[in-house]
Amino acid sequence: MLKEFKSFIMTGNVIDLAIAVILAGAVSAVVKGFVSMIMMPIIGLFTGGASFADKVIELSPAVVGVEEVKNEAGEVIVAAVKAIPANNLQYGAWIDTIISLVIVGFVLFMMVKAYNKTKKKEAAAAAPAPPVPSKEEILLTEIRDLLKK
């Protein structure tokens, strides 16, 4: 079983997949940086300087409460701050994600298009030439043509 696993892991497809996953992580970081640092400021320019990353719809506000604990003498000995964060819909970050998806989709489309173009050229170059008939076939063809006359 260990040999089978080793042969499976060492096949080209698994190694290619591992490399693709690692590269996808790196490309994801680059695309996120491109969207948040380059594209969104340009879009923000057209929307009056607003940054989408900070756009939220507040469903419920943050709640801050103080809890006091008194000793037997009635003195406050512990004051704890209890905070509940706001409940927000972060639609700006979602817009950033959608733009990232469109950019990645376009880049992948261009890559697949270029790959298919090179494959077509390779297929055309690798197309086998029609086989040259042997001497016997040529002779038999000539005999057939003479018999038809």
N, C-alpha and C positions, 0 to 999 in steps of 0.2 A: 504494500500500500504506500509506503514511503517513496519507493521508486516511481510509482504512478504519479504521486503528488509532485515529485521533483520534475518529472518530464512535463507535467501540466504547467507548472510554474515557469519552466524554462522555454516554453513555446513562445514564439514571436508575438502572438496575439496578446498574451497576458502582459508581457513587458511593454508592448505598444500602448496597451490600455493604462498601465501604471504611469507611463510618461505623459499620456494625454491628461490624466487626472491631475498630475502635478502642474502641468502647463495651464490647465483650466483654472486652477487656484491662482496662479500668477496673473493670468489674463484678467480674472475677475477683479483682482486688486487694482490693476491698471485701469480697467473700465470704470470702476467705482471712483477712482481718483479723477479720471477724465470727466465724468459726469458731474461730480460734486465740485471740482475745482475749476473747470473750464466751461462746460456747457451751462450749468445752472447760473453762474454769474451773468452769462450772456443772455439767458432767458430772463433773469431778474432785471436786466437792463430794460427790456421791453415791458416789464410789469411794474415799473416804477421803483426799481432798486430792491424789491422784496426778495428775500431768500426763501425758496420753497422748503428747505430743510427744517425751518422753524415754524412752518404753517401747521397749526393744529386746530381741532375743534374740541373745546373742553366740554366733556359730558358731565363731569362733576368736579368741583374745585378741591384743592388740597385742604386737608383738615389737620390743624395742629392743636393738640390738647396737652395740658399740663396736669400731671397726677401728683398729688401731695400725700406724703406719708408722715403722720405725726407720732411722736413718742408718747409715753404715759403722762408726761407733763404738759402735753398739748403743743409742744414745739414742733415745727416742721423740720424733719431731719433729712428727708429725701424728696426732691422734686424731679420727676421724670417727664421728659418731653415725649409725647406720643404723636407721631406724624403719620398721616395717611396721604400718599401722593395723589395728585390729580389724575383723573381718568380721562385720557385724551385720545382722539382719533388723529393719528399723525399722517394726514393726507399728503403733506409736502414730501416726506420721506418716501411715500408710496409713488409719487410722481417721479422722484429721482430713480426709483427702481424700475419703473416703466420705461424711462428714457434709456437706462442701462440695458434693458432687455432689447429695445429697438436697435441700439448700437451694436450689441453682440450679435443679434440676428442678422443685421446687415453685413457685418464683418464675416460671419460664417457663410452667408450666401455668396459673398465675393470669393472666399477661399474655395468653396465647393465648385463655383463656376470656373475658376482658374484651374482647379484640379481636373475637372471634366474636360476642359479644353486641351490640357496636356495629354490626357488619356486618349482623346480622339486622334491627336497627332501621332501618338505612339502606335495606336491601332492601325492607322493608315500606313505608317512606315513599316510596320511588322506584317502587313498583309502579304501572304505568300503569293509569289508569282505563279501564273498557271503552269502546270507541269508541261515540260517539253515532251512531245510524243517520241517514243522510241523509234528506231529504224524500222522495226517490224511493223509498227502501227502506220508509219508513213507509207511503206510499201503496200500494206493491205488497203489503205485509203486510195492509193493510186490505182490498184487493181479494181476496187469497187467502182471508182469513177469511170474506168475504161469499160467495164462490163455494162454500166448504165448507158453508154453511148452505143 
